[in-house]
Every structure is written in structure tokens, then in C-alpha cells.
Amino acid sequence: MLIVSDPEGYIVRSWGAPPFIHKARKVWLDTGANWHEWVKGTNAIGTALAEKVSVVGKEHYCRENYFLTCYASPIYSPTGELLGLLEDW
């Protein structure tokens, strides 16, 4: 699954194939959801915004997200402004 989120942690677009996309949607990993740390606890999107690190399995705050292995990378403008994140799940 590939996800793009904005600097506030909202998912603005996602792509993926069944069956994973269906499982991800059950934990609200879908367009419109906010995954900032202050909303969802430790997770790839929120933690990348706050700390610039990856989150794997049981490092997720929410038990229902333990099945996820996630990596997030910030996307910056040419002037250094944070535009959002690109996540690979």
C-alpha cells in the first residue's frame, strides 16, 4: 500500500491491492483519516512528522495496527517547506 498524507497527518490519497487494502481500511487507514501522533499515537505517519523515524509492528501504539510494517518519508518543496509524507505499508 502506498499513501500520501499532508503535513498535518491527514491521508490525502492511497493505493493498494486486495486483500491488504481491505484490512487497512478496517483500521481507518484511508483517505480523510488523520494519523498524526496526537490523534493515533505512535505510527509511521505521525512519528515521521514528529521524529523522522520508521515504525514496525508492535511499535504501533494501537494494538489493531500491529500487523503493519510502515515506513514514511517527508516530501519537501525546493524551499524546504514540508509538503507531506509518502508512506509505504
PDB file of N, CA, C and O in Angstrom, chain B, residues numbered from 101:
ATOM      1  N   MET B 101       0.852  -1.169   0.000  1.00  0.00           N
ATOM      2  CA  MET B 101       0.000   0.000   0.000  1.00  0.00           C
ATOM      3  C   MET B 101       0.894   1.227   0.000  1.00  0.00           C
ATOM      4  O   MET B 101       1.923   1.254   0.676  1.00  0.00           O
ATOM      5  N   LEU B 102       0.508   2.229  -0.747  1.00  0.00           N
ATOM      6  CA  LEU B 102       1.225   3.491  -0.818  1.00  0.00           C
ATOM      7  C   LEU B 102       0.267   4.609  -0.442  1.00  0.00           C
ATOM      8  O   LEU B 102      -0.864   4.661  -0.926  1.00  0.00           O
ATOM      9  N   ILE B 103       0.728   5.503   0.423  1.00  0.00           N
ATOM     10  CA  ILE B 103      -0.128   6.562   0.954  1.00  0.00           C
ATOM     11  C   ILE B 103       0.595   7.901   0.864  1.00  0.00           C
ATOM     12  O   ILE B 103       1.808   7.980   1.058  1.00  0.00           O
ATOM     13  N   VAL B 104      -0.166   8.949   0.566  1.00  0.00           N
ATOM     14  CA  VAL B 104       0.344  10.320   0.634  1.00  0.00           C
ATOM     15  C   VAL B 104      -0.498  11.040   1.685  1.00  0.00           C
ATOM     16  O   VAL B 104      -1.728  11.002   1.653  1.00  0.00           O
ATOM     17  N   SER B 105       0.198  11.697   2.619  1.00  0.00           N
ATOM     18  CA  SER B 105      -0.517  12.475   3.628  1.00  0.00           C
ATOM     19  C   SER B 105       0.006  13.903   3.636  1.00  0.00           C
ATOM     20  O   SER B 105       1.100  14.185   3.146  1.00  0.00           O
ATOM     21  N   ASP B 106      -0.796  14.799   4.201  1.00  0.00           N
ATOM     22  CA  ASP B 106      -0.402  16.209   4.271  1.00  0.00           C
ATOM     23  C   ASP B 106       0.421  16.456   5.541  1.00  0.00           C
ATOM     24  O   ASP B 106       0.571  15.543   6.353  1.00  0.00           O
ATOM     25  N   PRO B 107       0.949  17.652   5.729  1.00  0.00           N
ATOM     26  CA  PRO B 107       1.791  17.939   6.903  1.00  0.00           C
ATOM     27  C   PRO B 107       1.074  17.839   8.249  1.00  0.00           C
ATOM     28  O   PRO B 107       1.728  17.786   9.290  1.00  0.00           O
ATOM     29  N   GLU B 108      -0.241  17.814   8.242  1.00  0.00           N
ATOM     30  CA  GLU B 108      -0.998  17.663   9.483  1.00  0.00           C
ATOM     31  C   GLU B 108      -1.320  16.200   9.786  1.00  0.00           C
ATOM     32  O   GLU B 108      -1.913  15.910  10.826  1.00  0.00           O
ATOM     33  N   GLY B 109      -0.945  15.274   8.904  1.00  0.00           N
ATOM     34  CA  GLY B 109      -1.180  13.857   9.141  1.00  0.00           C
ATOM     35  C   GLY B 109      -2.421  13.283   8.498  1.00  0.00           C
ATOM     36  O   GLY B 109      -2.728  12.109   8.705  1.00  0.00           O
ATOM     37  N   TYR B 110      -3.154  14.081   7.715  1.00  0.00           N
ATOM     38  CA  TYR B 110      -4.345  13.576   7.027  1.00  0.00           C
ATOM     39  C   TYR B 110      -3.945  12.824   5.758  1.00  0.00           C
ATOM     40  O   TYR B 110      -3.122  13.305   4.980  1.00  0.00           O
ATOM     41  N   ILE B 111      -4.526  11.654   5.556  1.00  0.00           N
ATOM     42  CA  ILE B 111      -4.286  10.896   4.326  1.00  0.00           C
ATOM     43  C   ILE B 111      -5.053  11.569   3.197  1.00  0.00           C
ATOM     44  O   ILE B 111      -6.270  11.734   3.276  1.00  0.00           O
ATOM     45  N   VAL B 112      -4.336  11.957   2.144  1.00  0.00           N
ATOM     46  CA  VAL B 112      -4.982  12.619   1.013  1.00  0.00           C
ATOM     47  C   VAL B 112      -5.156  11.686  -0.179  1.00  0.00           C
ATOM     48  O   VAL B 112      -5.979  11.954  -1.055  1.00  0.00           O
ATOM     49  N   ARG B 113      -4.390  10.591  -0.225  1.00  0.00           N
ATOM     50  CA  ARG B 113      -4.537   9.626  -1.331  1.00  0.00           C
ATOM     51  C   ARG B 113      -3.894   8.321  -0.919  1.00  0.00           C
ATOM     52  O   ARG B 113      -2.879   8.320  -0.223  1.00  0.00           O
ATOM     53  N   SER B 114      -4.478   7.195  -1.346  1.00  0.00           N
ATOM     54  CA  SER B 114      -3.887   5.887  -1.065  1.00  0.00           C
ATOM     55  C   SER B 114      -4.120   4.944  -2.236  1.00  0.00           C
ATOM     56  O   SER B 114      -5.109   5.056  -2.961  1.00  0.00           O
ATOM     57  N   TRP B 115      -3.187   4.014  -2.402  1.00  0.00           N
ATOM     58  CA  TRP B 115      -3.266   2.991  -3.434  1.00  0.00           C
ATOM     59  C   TRP B 115      -2.885   1.665  -2.807  1.00  0.00           C
ATOM     60  O   TRP B 115      -2.025   1.614  -1.928  1.00  0.00           O
ATOM     61  N   GLY B 116      -3.511   0.606  -3.250  1.00  0.00           N
ATOM     62  CA  GLY B 116      -3.175  -0.714  -2.743  1.00  0.00           C
ATOM     63  C   GLY B 116      -4.011  -1.783  -3.415  1.00  0.00           C
ATOM     64  O   GLY B 116      -4.978  -1.497  -4.120  1.00  0.00           O
ATOM     65  N   ALA B 117      -3.615  -3.017  -3.180  1.00  0.00           N
ATOM     66  CA  ALA B 117      -4.301  -4.158  -3.786  1.00  0.00           C
ATOM     67  C   ALA B 117      -4.958  -5.005  -2.703  1.00  0.00           C
ATOM     68  O   ALA B 117      -4.467  -5.088  -1.577  1.00  0.00           O
ATOM     69  N   PRO B 118      -6.081  -5.635  -3.062  1.00  0.00           N
ATOM     70  CA  PRO B 118      -6.701  -6.576  -2.133  1.00  0.00           C
ATOM     71  C   PRO B 118      -5.739  -7.746  -1.909  1.00  0.00           C
ATOM     72  O   PRO B 118      -4.953  -8.051  -2.806  1.00  0.00           O
ATOM     73  N   PRO B 119      -5.767  -8.389  -0.788  1.00  0.00           N
ATOM     74  CA  PRO B 119      -6.674  -8.169   0.337  1.00  0.00           C
ATOM     75  C   PRO B 119      -6.161  -7.120   1.331  1.00  0.00           C
ATOM     76  O   PRO B 119      -6.898  -6.728   2.236  1.00  0.00           O
ATOM     77  N   PHE B 120      -4.916  -6.660   1.183  1.00  0.00           N
ATOM     78  CA  PHE B 120      -4.355  -5.753   2.171  1.00  0.00           C
ATOM     79  C   PHE B 120      -5.145  -4.452   2.281  1.00  0.00           C
ATOM     80  O   PHE B 120      -5.377  -3.970   3.390  1.00  0.00           O
ATOM     81  N   ILE B 121      -5.556  -3.885   1.177  1.00  0.00           N
ATOM     82  CA  ILE B 121      -6.279  -2.601   1.202  1.00  0.00           C
ATOM     83  C   ILE B 121      -7.553  -2.715   2.048  1.00  0.00           C
ATOM     84  O   ILE B 121      -7.922  -1.768   2.743  1.00  0.00           O
ATOM     85  N   HIS B 122      -8.215  -3.856   1.990  1.00  0.00           N
ATOM     86  CA  HIS B 122      -9.440  -4.057   2.780  1.00  0.00           C
ATOM     87  C   HIS B 122      -9.118  -4.139   4.278  1.00  0.00           C
ATOM     88  O   HIS B 122      -9.851  -3.601   5.107  1.00  0.00           O
ATOM     89  N   LYS B 123      -8.022  -4.812   4.611  1.00  0.00           N
ATOM     90  CA  LYS B 123      -7.605  -4.925   6.004  1.00  0.00           C
ATOM     91  C   LYS B 123      -7.183  -3.557   6.544  1.00  0.00           C
ATOM     92  O   LYS B 123      -7.494  -3.215   7.685  1.00  0.00           O
ATOM     93  N   ALA B 124      -6.475  -2.776   5.725  1.00  0.00           N
ATOM     94  CA  ALA B 124      -6.041  -1.440   6.140  1.00  0.00           C
ATOM     95  C   ALA B 124      -7.229  -0.520   6.387  1.00  0.00           C
ATOM     96  O   ALA B 124      -7.215   0.267   7.333  1.00  0.00           O
ATOM     97  N   ARG B 125      -8.240  -0.610   5.560  1.00  0.00           N
ATOM     98  CA  ARG B 125      -9.420   0.246   5.732  1.00  0.00           C
ATOM     99  C   ARG B 125     -10.166  -0.068   7.026  1.00  0.00           C
ATOM    100  O   ARG B 125     -10.832   0.802   7.587  1.00  0.00           O
ATOM    101  N   LYS B 126     -10.056  -1.302   7.499  1.00  0.00           N
ATOM    102  CA  LYS B 126     -10.708  -1.671   8.758  1.00  0.00           C
ATOM    103  C   LYS B 126     -10.109  -0.931   9.945  1.00  0.00           C
ATOM    104  O   LYS B 126     -10.780  -0.745  10.960  1.00  0.00           O
ATOM    105  N   VAL B 127      -8.844  -0.503   9.831  1.00  0.00           N
ATOM    106  CA  VAL B 127      -8.221   0.269  10.911  1.00  0.00           C
ATOM    107  C   VAL B 127      -8.157   1.750  10.531  1.00  0.00           C
ATOM    108  O   VAL B 127      -7.355   2.502  11.086  1.00  0.00           O
ATOM    109  N   TRP B 128      -8.999   2.164   9.588  1.00  0.00           N
ATOM    110  CA  TRP B 128      -9.163   3.546   9.140  1.00  0.00           C
ATOM    111  C   TRP B 128      -7.882   4.107   8.524  1.00  0.00           C
ATOM    112  O   TRP B 128      -7.541   5.274   8.721  1.00  0.00           O
ATOM    113  N   LEU B 129      -7.183   3.259   7.780  1.00  0.00           N
ATOM    114  CA  LEU B 129      -6.007   3.688   7.033  1.00  0.00           C
ATOM    115  C   LEU B 129      -6.481   4.010   5.626  1.00  0.00           C
ATOM    116  O   LEU B 129      -6.231   3.260   4.682  1.00  0.00           O
ATOM    117  N   ASP B 130      -7.184   5.160   5.500  1.00  0.00           N
ATOM    118  CA  ASP B 130      -7.858   5.506   4.259  1.00  0.00           C
ATOM    119  C   ASP B 130      -7.933   7.027   4.112  1.00  0.00           C
ATOM    120  O   ASP B 130      -7.700   7.763   5.070  1.00  0.00           O
ATOM    121  N   THR B 131      -8.255   7.481   2.922  1.00  0.00           N
ATOM    122  CA  THR B 131      -8.363   8.902   2.618  1.00  0.00           C
ATOM    123  C   THR B 131      -9.262   9.617   3.626  1.00  0.00           C
ATOM    124  O   THR B 131     -10.364   9.161   3.929  1.00  0.00           O
ATOM    125  N   GLY B 132      -8.772  10.741   4.136  1.00  0.00           N
ATOM    126  CA  GLY B 132      -9.531  11.543   5.092  1.00  0.00           C
ATOM    127  C   GLY B 132      -9.183  11.300   6.542  1.00  0.00           C
ATOM    128  O   GLY B 132      -9.470  12.143   7.393  1.00  0.00           O
ATOM    129  N   ALA B 133      -8.570  10.164   6.847  1.00  0.00           N
ATOM    130  CA  ALA B 133      -8.204   9.855   8.227  1.00  0.00           C
ATOM    131  C   ALA B 133      -6.984  10.659   8.644  1.00  0.00           C
ATOM    132  O   ALA B 133      -6.094  10.916   7.834  1.00  0.00           O
ATOM    133  N   ASN B 134      -6.945  11.055   9.913  1.00  0.00           N
ATOM    134  CA  ASN B 134      -5.800  11.773  10.456  1.00  0.00           C
ATOM    135  C   ASN B 134      -4.967  10.806  11.290  1.00  0.00           C
ATOM    136  O   ASN B 134      -5.463  10.212  12.247  1.00  0.00           O
ATOM    137  N   TRP B 135      -3.691  10.652  10.917  1.00  0.00           N
ATOM    138  CA  TRP B 135      -2.786   9.731  11.592  1.00  0.00           C
ATOM    139  C   TRP B 135      -1.656  10.454  12.318  1.00  0.00           C
ATOM    140  O   TRP B 135      -0.596   9.871  12.545  1.00  0.00           O
ATOM    141  N   HIS B 136      -1.869  11.709  12.682  1.00  0.00           N
ATOM    142  CA  HIS B 136      -0.851  12.418  13.455  1.00  0.00           C
ATOM    143  C   HIS B 136      -0.710  11.729  14.810  1.00  0.00           C
ATOM    144  O   HIS B 136      -1.668  11.129  15.299  1.00  0.00           O
ATOM    145  N   GLU B 137       0.468  11.808  15.418  1.00  0.00           N
ATOM    146  CA  GLU B 137       0.698  11.152  16.712  1.00  0.00           C
ATOM    147  C   GLU B 137      -0.285  11.581  17.785  1.00  0.00           C
ATOM    148  O   GLU B 137      -0.699  10.752  18.595  1.00  0.00           O
ATOM    149  N   TRP B 138      -0.674  12.858  17.817  1.00  0.00           N
ATOM    150  CA  TRP B 138      -1.600  13.314  18.860  1.00  0.00           C
ATOM    151  C   TRP B 138      -3.006  12.778  18.647  1.00  0.00           C
ATOM    152  O   TRP B 138      -3.856  12.913  19.526  1.00  0.00           O
ATOM    153  N   VAL B 139      -3.267  12.167  17.483  1.00  0.00           N
ATOM    154  CA  VAL B 139      -4.575  11.560  17.215  1.00  0.00           C
ATOM    155  C   VAL B 139      -4.517  10.040  17.389  1.00  0.00           C
ATOM    156  O   VAL B 139      -5.387   9.463  18.042  1.00  0.00           O
ATOM    157  N   LYS B 140      -3.493   9.379  16.807  1.00  0.00           N
ATOM    158  CA  LYS B 140      -3.426   7.915  16.753  1.00  0.00           C
ATOM    159  C   LYS B 140      -2.297   7.298  17.570  1.00  0.00           C
ATOM    160  O   LYS B 140      -2.146   6.076  17.568  1.00  0.00           O
ATOM    161  N   GLY B 141      -1.504   8.101  18.264  1.00  0.00           N
ATOM    162  CA  GLY B 141      -0.360   7.538  18.973  1.00  0.00           C
ATOM    163  C   GLY B 141       0.759   7.211  17.990  1.00  0.00           C
ATOM    164  O   GLY B 141       0.754   7.696  16.858  1.00  0.00           O
ATOM    165  N   THR B 142       1.710   6.397  18.415  1.00  0.00           N
ATOM    166  CA  THR B 142       2.866   6.054  17.591  1.00  0.00           C
ATOM    167  C   THR B 142       2.436   5.314  16.335  1.00  0.00           C
ATOM    168  O   THR B 142       1.778   4.277  16.411  1.00  0.00           O
ATOM    169  N   ASN B 143       2.811   5.854  15.176  1.00  0.00           N
ATOM    170  CA  ASN B 143       2.526   5.234  13.881  1.00  0.00           C
ATOM    171  C   ASN B 143       3.449   5.876  12.856  1.00  0.00           C
ATOM    172  O   ASN B 143       4.060   6.904  13.150  1.00  0.00           O
ATOM    173  N   ALA B 144       3.569   5.303  11.666  1.00  0.00           N
ATOM    174  CA  ALA B 144       4.538   5.797  10.675  1.00  0.00           C
ATOM    175  C   ALA B 144       4.283   7.244  10.279  1.00  0.00           C
ATOM    176  O   ALA B 144       5.226   8.035  10.237  1.00  0.00           O
ATOM    177  N   ILE B 145       3.063   7.608   9.994  1.00  0.00           N
ATOM    178  CA  ILE B 145       2.760   8.973   9.557  1.00  0.00           C
ATOM    179  C   ILE B 145       3.051   9.966  10.677  1.00  0.00           C
ATOM    180  O   ILE B 145       3.837  10.895  10.492  1.00  0.00           O
ATOM    181  N   GLY B 146       2.433   9.781  11.820  1.00  0.00           N
ATOM    182  CA  GLY B 146       2.597  10.708  12.929  1.00  0.00           C
ATOM    183  C   GLY B 146       4.013  10.768  13.456  1.00  0.00           C
ATOM    184  O   GLY B 146       4.520  11.845  13.767  1.00  0.00           O
ATOM    185  N   THR B 147       4.654   9.617  13.560  1.00  0.00           N
ATOM    186  CA  THR B 147       6.009   9.581  14.086  1.00  0.00           C
ATOM    187  C   THR B 147       7.002  10.175  13.095  1.00  0.00           C
ATOM    188  O   THR B 147       7.973  10.811  13.503  1.00  0.00           O
ATOM    189  N   ALA B 148       6.775   9.978  11.806  1.00  0.00           N
ATOM    190  CA  ALA B 148       7.645  10.611  10.807  1.00  0.00           C
ATOM    191  C   ALA B 148       7.506  12.125  10.857  1.00  0.00           C
ATOM    192  O   ALA B 148       8.494  12.840  10.682  1.00  0.00           O
ATOM    193  N   LEU B 149       6.310  12.622  11.090  1.00  0.00           N
ATOM    194  CA  LEU B 149       6.113  14.060  11.231  1.00  0.00           C
ATOM    195  C   LEU B 149       6.831  14.591  12.477  1.00  0.00           C
ATOM    196  O   LEU B 149       7.418  15.672  12.445  1.00  0.00           O
ATOM    197  N   ALA B 150       6.782  13.830  13.567  1.00  0.00           N
ATOM    198  CA  ALA B 150       7.351  14.290  14.831  1.00  0.00           C
ATOM    199  C   ALA B 150       8.837  13.969  14.989  1.00  0.00           C
ATOM    200  O   ALA B 150       9.604  14.801  15.473  1.00  0.00           O
ATOM    201  N   GLU B 151       9.243  12.766  14.582  1.00  0.00           N
ATOM    202  CA  GLU B 151      10.592  12.290  14.893  1.00  0.00           C
ATOM    203  C   GLU B 151      11.423  11.858  13.694  1.00  0.00           C
ATOM    204  O   GLU B 151      12.630  11.660  13.834  1.00  0.00           O
ATOM    205  N   LYS B 152      10.819  11.704  12.523  1.00  0.00           N
ATOM    206  CA  LYS B 152      11.525  11.274  11.301  1.00  0.00           C
ATOM    207  C   LYS B 152      12.098   9.855  11.420  1.00  0.00           C
ATOM    208  O   LYS B 152      13.232   9.610  11.006  1.00  0.00           O
ATOM    209  N   VAL B 153      11.314   8.910  11.991  1.00  0.00           N
ATOM    210  CA  VAL B 153      11.740   7.517  12.115  1.00  0.00           C
ATOM    211  C   VAL B 153      10.649   6.585  11.601  1.00  0.00           C
ATOM    212  O   VAL B 153       9.514   7.011  11.390  1.00  0.00           O
ATOM    213  N   SER B 154      10.991   5.316  11.398  1.00  0.00           N
ATOM    214  CA  SER B 154      10.037   4.297  10.950  1.00  0.00           C
ATOM    215  C   SER B 154       9.406   3.605  12.153  1.00  0.00           C
ATOM    216  O   SER B 154       9.947   3.639  13.258  1.00  0.00           O
ATOM    217  N   VAL B 155       8.255   2.979  11.923  1.00  0.00           N
ATOM    218  CA  VAL B 155       7.529   2.269  12.974  1.00  0.00           C
ATOM    219  C   VAL B 155       7.200   0.872  12.454  1.00  0.00           C
ATOM    220  O   VAL B 155       6.647   0.725  11.364  1.00  0.00           O
ATOM    221  N   VAL B 156       7.541  -0.149  13.234  1.00  0.00           N
ATOM    222  CA  VAL B 156       7.370  -1.535  12.804  1.00  0.00           C
ATOM    223  C   VAL B 156       6.531  -2.294  13.821  1.00  0.00           C
ATOM    224  O   VAL B 156       6.773  -2.221  15.025  1.00  0.00           O
ATOM    225  N   GLY B 157       5.525  -3.034  13.309  1.00  0.00           N
ATOM    226  CA  GLY B 157       4.745  -3.971  14.116  1.00  0.00           C
ATOM    227  C   GLY B 157       4.297  -3.461  15.468  1.00  0.00           C
ATOM    228  O   GLY B 157       3.509  -2.519  15.548  1.00  0.00           O
ATOM    229  N   LYS B 158       4.800  -4.083  16.550  1.00  0.00           N
ATOM    230  CA  LYS B 158       4.356  -3.789  17.907  1.00  0.00           C
ATOM    231  C   LYS B 158       4.824  -2.435  18.419  1.00  0.00           C
ATOM    232  O   LYS B 158       4.502  -2.066  19.548  1.00  0.00           O
ATOM    233  N   GLU B 159       5.584  -1.676  17.608  1.00  0.00           N
ATOM    234  CA  GLU B 159       5.938  -0.315  17.983  1.00  0.00           C
ATOM    235  C   GLU B 159       4.745   0.622  17.816  1.00  0.00           C
ATOM    236  O   GLU B 159       4.759   1.737  18.337  1.00  0.00           O
ATOM    237  N   HIS B 160       3.705   0.179  17.089  1.00  0.00           N
ATOM    238  CA  HIS B 160       2.496   0.979  16.949  1.00  0.00           C
ATOM    239  C   HIS B 160       1.801   1.106  18.302  1.00  0.00           C
ATOM    240  O   HIS B 160       1.778   0.157  19.086  1.00  0.00           O
ATOM    241  N   TYR B 161       1.249   2.256  18.564  1.00  0.00           N
ATOM    242  CA  TYR B 161       0.532   2.491  19.819  1.00  0.00           C
ATOM    243  C   TYR B 161      -0.723   1.623  19.903  1.00  0.00           C
ATOM    244  O   TYR B 161      -0.998   1.026  20.944  1.00  0.00           O
ATOM    245  N   CYS B 162      -1.484   1.551  18.810  1.00  0.00           N
ATOM    246  CA  CYS B 162      -2.745   0.802  18.798  1.00  0.00           C
ATOM    247  C   CYS B 162      -2.501  -0.665  18.443  1.00  0.00           C
ATOM    248  O   CYS B 162      -1.883  -0.975  17.425  1.00  0.00           O
ATOM    249  N   ARG B 163      -2.988  -1.549  19.289  1.00  0.00           N
ATOM    250  CA  ARG B 163      -2.807  -2.990  19.087  1.00  0.00           C
ATOM    251  C   ARG B 163      -3.336  -3.456  17.728  1.00  0.00           C
ATOM    252  O   ARG B 163      -2.742  -4.335  17.104  1.00  0.00           O
ATOM    253  N   GLU B 164      -4.444  -2.875  17.266  1.00  0.00           N
ATOM    254  CA  GLU B 164      -5.017  -3.310  15.984  1.00  0.00           C
ATOM    255  C   GLU B 164      -4.103  -2.975  14.800  1.00  0.00           C
ATOM    256  O   GLU B 164      -4.361  -3.437  13.688  1.00  0.00           O
ATOM    257  N   ASN B 165      -3.048  -2.188  15.004  1.00  0.00           N
ATOM    258  CA  ASN B 165      -2.119  -1.841  13.933  1.00  0.00           C
ATOM    259  C   ASN B 165      -0.825  -2.649  13.987  1.00  0.00           C
ATOM    260  O   ASN B 165       0.098  -2.381  13.217  1.00  0.00           O
ATOM    261  N   TYR B 166      -0.743  -3.622  14.875  1.00  0.00           N
ATOM    262  CA  TYR B 166       0.471  -4.426  14.991  1.00  0.00           C
ATOM    263  C   TYR B 166       0.796  -5.191  13.707  1.00  0.00           C
ATOM    264  O   TYR B 166       1.952  -5.558  13.494  1.00  0.00           O
ATOM    265  N   PHE B 167      -0.177  -5.434  12.865  1.00  0.00           N
ATOM    266  CA  PHE B 167       0.069  -6.173  11.628  1.00  0.00           C
ATOM    267  C   PHE B 167       0.796  -5.320  10.585  1.00  0.00           C
ATOM    268  O   PHE B 167       1.209  -5.840   9.549  1.00  0.00           O
ATOM    269  N   LEU B 168       0.956  -4.035  10.839  1.00  0.00           N
ATOM    270  CA  LEU B 168       1.559  -3.117   9.869  1.00  0.00           C
ATOM    271  C   LEU B 168       3.062  -2.970  10.072  1.00  0.00           C
ATOM    272  O   LEU B 168       3.535  -2.843  11.201  1.00  0.00           O
ATOM    273  N   THR B 169       3.801  -2.987   8.978  1.00  0.00           N
ATOM    274  CA  THR B 169       5.200  -2.575   8.954  1.00  0.00           C
ATOM    275  C   THR B 169       5.240  -1.372   8.040  1.00  0.00           C
ATOM    276  O   THR B 169       4.892  -1.482   6.864  1.00  0.00           O
ATOM    277  N   CYS B 170       5.659  -0.223   8.552  1.00  0.00           N
ATOM    278  CA  CYS B 170       5.442   1.029   7.858  1.00  0.00           C
ATOM    279  C   CYS B 170       6.701   1.879   7.805  1.00  0.00           C
ATOM    280  O   CYS B 170       7.483   1.929   8.754  1.00  0.00           O
ATOM    281  N   TYR B 171       6.873   2.538   6.685  1.00  0.00           N
ATOM    282  CA  TYR B 171       7.973   3.476   6.504  1.00  0.00           C
ATOM    283  C   TYR B 171       7.404   4.752   5.905  1.00  0.00           C
ATOM    284  O   TYR B 171       6.590   4.697   4.983  1.00  0.00           O
ATOM    285  N   ALA B 172       7.822   5.890   6.416  1.00  0.00           N
ATOM    286  CA  ALA B 172       7.337   7.169   5.910  1.00  0.00           C
ATOM    287  C   ALA B 172       8.525   8.080   5.620  1.00  0.00           C
ATOM    288  O   ALA B 172       9.516   8.096   6.350  1.00  0.00           O
ATOM    289  N   SER B 173       8.396   8.833   4.539  1.00  0.00           N
ATOM    290  CA  SER B 173       9.450   9.760   4.147  1.00  0.00           C
ATOM    291  C   SER B 173       8.843  11.131   3.884  1.00  0.00           C
ATOM    292  O   SER B 173       7.857  11.237   3.156  1.00  0.00           O
ATOM    293  N   PRO B 174       9.413  12.177   4.461  1.00  0.00           N
ATOM    294  CA  PRO B 174       8.879  13.522   4.221  1.00  0.00           C
ATOM    295  C   PRO B 174       9.092  13.967   2.775  1.00  0.00           C
ATOM    296  O   PRO B 174      10.063  13.581   2.124  1.00  0.00           O
ATOM    297  N   ILE B 175       8.170  14.777   2.297  1.00  0.00           N
ATOM    298  CA  ILE B 175       8.270  15.391   0.967  1.00  0.00           C
ATOM    299  C   ILE B 175       8.417  16.892   1.194  1.00  0.00           C
ATOM    300  O   ILE B 175       7.556  17.524   1.807  1.00  0.00           O
ATOM    301  N   TYR B 176       9.515  17.456   0.694  1.00  0.00           N
ATOM    302  CA  TYR B 176       9.797  18.879   0.887  1.00  0.00           C
ATOM    303  C   TYR B 176       9.729  19.636  -0.434  1.00  0.00           C
ATOM    304  O   TYR B 176      10.007  19.079  -1.496  1.00  0.00           O
ATOM    305  N   SER B 177       9.357  20.904  -0.354  1.00  0.00           N
ATOM    306  CA  SER B 177       9.390  21.791  -1.516  1.00  0.00           C
ATOM    307  C   SER B 177      10.849  22.192  -1.777  1.00  0.00           C
ATOM    308  O   SER B 177      11.709  21.944  -0.932  1.00  0.00           O
ATOM    309  N   PRO B 178      11.142  22.803  -2.926  1.00  0.00           N
ATOM    310  CA  PRO B 178      12.503  23.266  -3.194  1.00  0.00           C
ATOM    311  C   PRO B 178      13.004  24.285  -2.163  1.00  0.00           C
ATOM    312  O   PRO B 178      14.212  24.474  -2.018  1.00  0.00           O
ATOM    313  N   THR B 179      12.086  24.941  -1.450  1.00  0.00           N
ATOM    314  CA  THR B 179      12.483  25.925  -0.432  1.00  0.00           C
ATOM    315  C   THR B 179      12.579  25.316   0.966  1.00  0.00           C
ATOM    316  O   THR B 179      12.870  26.027   1.928  1.00  0.00           O
ATOM    317  N   GLY B 180      12.339  24.008   1.091  1.00  0.00           N
ATOM    318  CA  GLY B 180      12.461  23.330   2.369  1.00  0.00           C
ATOM    319  C   GLY B 180      11.189  23.207   3.175  1.00  0.00           C
ATOM    320  O   GLY B 180      11.221  22.709   4.300  1.00  0.00           O
ATOM    321  N   GLU B 181      10.070  23.648   2.631  1.00  0.00           N
ATOM    322  CA  GLU B 181       8.779  23.538   3.319  1.00  0.00           C
ATOM    323  C   GLU B 181       8.287  22.092   3.269  1.00  0.00           C
ATOM    324  O   GLU B 181       8.331  21.455   2.217  1.00  0.00           O
ATOM    325  N   LEU B 182       7.818  21.574   4.411  1.00  0.00           N
ATOM    326  CA  LEU B 182       7.246  20.231   4.448  1.00  0.00           C
ATOM    327  C   LEU B 182       5.910  20.233   3.740  1.00  0.00           C
ATOM    328  O   LEU B 182       4.983  20.932   4.150  1.00  0.00           O
ATOM    329  N   LEU B 183       5.808  19.442   2.661  1.00  0.00           N
ATOM    330  CA  LEU B 183       4.566  19.372   1.887  1.00  0.00           C
ATOM    331  C   LEU B 183       3.682  18.207   2.323  1.00  0.00           C
ATOM    332  O   LEU B 183       2.461  18.261   2.180  1.00  0.00           O
ATOM    333  N   GLY B 184       4.294  17.169   2.848  1.00  0.00           N
ATOM    334  CA  GLY B 184       3.555  15.987   3.254  1.00  0.00           C
ATOM    335  C   GLY B 184       4.479  14.808   3.438  1.00  0.00           C
ATOM    336  O   GLY B 184       5.690  14.964   3.595  1.00  0.00           O
ATOM    337  N   LEU B 185       3.889  13.620   3.417  1.00  0.00           N
ATOM    338  CA  LEU B 185       4.648  12.387   3.599  1.00  0.00           C
ATOM    339  C   LEU B 185       4.248  11.353   2.568  1.00  0.00           C
ATOM    340  O   LEU B 185       3.103  11.312   2.119  1.00  0.00           O
ATOM    341  N   LEU B 186       5.197  10.526   2.203  1.00  0.00           N
ATOM    342  CA  LEU B 186       4.957   9.366   1.356  1.00  0.00           C
ATOM    343  C   LEU B 186       5.189   8.144   2.231  1.00  0.00           C
ATOM    344  O   LEU B 186       6.281   7.966   2.772  1.00  0.00           O
ATOM    345  N   GLU B 187       4.160   7.291   2.378  1.00  0.00           N
ATOM    346  CA  GLU B 187       4.245   6.131   3.234  1.00  0.00           C
ATOM    347  C   GLU B 187       4.117   4.850   2.431  1.00  0.00           C
ATOM    348  O   GLU B 187       3.339   4.755   1.481  1.00  0.00           O
ATOM    349  N   ASP B 188       4.903   3.874   2.844  1.00  0.00           N
ATOM    350  CA  ASP B 188       4.856   2.534   2.256  1.00  0.00           C
ATOM    351  C   ASP B 188       4.485   1.580   3.368  1.00  0.00           C
ATOM    352  O   ASP B 188       5.190   1.506   4.374  1.00  0.00           O
ATOM    353  N   TRP B 189       3.391   0.844   3.214  1.00  0.00           N
ATOM    354  CA  TRP B 189       2.891  -0.061   4.239  1.00  0.00           C
ATOM    355  C   TRP B 189       2.949  -1.471   3.720  1.00  0.00           C
ATOM    356  O   TRP B 189       2.571  -2.405   4.428  1.00  0.00           O
TER     357      TRP B 189
END
